[in-house]
Amino acid sequence: MKFAEKYFHTVVIAVCASFLSSLAFAEANVMGQTRDVYKTVIQQKPYTVEVCKQVAVPGDKTADTVVGTILGGVIGHQIDHKDGAKIGGVLGGILGNQNSNAVGSTQTQCQTETRYEEETIEVYSHSVVTFWDNGREYKLRYQK
């Protein structure tokens, strides 16, 4: 620790006292004290973690949609030889997809997340020098 840092508080009190004394041009009864003020802060430390979840995946309805399209097209063609196959195919495909009993499954999906560990710590905020000159109190607030 350097000399100036070690005796900083004493030097500040002495300077303040001599300043007030020189203004008064008289003998002064000067006393003083210094108080450091601290504040509480939350320090966050980041870390990463891999989080995995089981996610439902729907079954494959392709076969039921194709079968519905073919059957709808055949039935539609029997009703109307011109456009019946097209309309029947589209409607059959929609019905086949909606009525499908395809069984879904579950799949594991993982992703990396950043989380924070929190720690409460005390840190220096400022200092207050209080001194008295002939019964009158003076305060000086400063930061190092």
HELIX and SHEET records of a PDB file:
HELIX    1   1 PHE A    3  LYS A    6  1                                   4    
HELIX    2   2 PHE A    8  ALA A   24  1                                  17    
HELIX    3   3 THR A   62  ILE A   79  1                                  18    
HELIX    4   4 GLY A   84  GLN A   98  1                                  15    
SHEET    1   A 3 VAL A  30  VAL A  57  0                                        
SHEET    2   A 3 SER A 105  ASP A 133 -1                                        
SHEET    3   A 3 ARG A 136  TYR A 142 -1                                        
END                                                                             
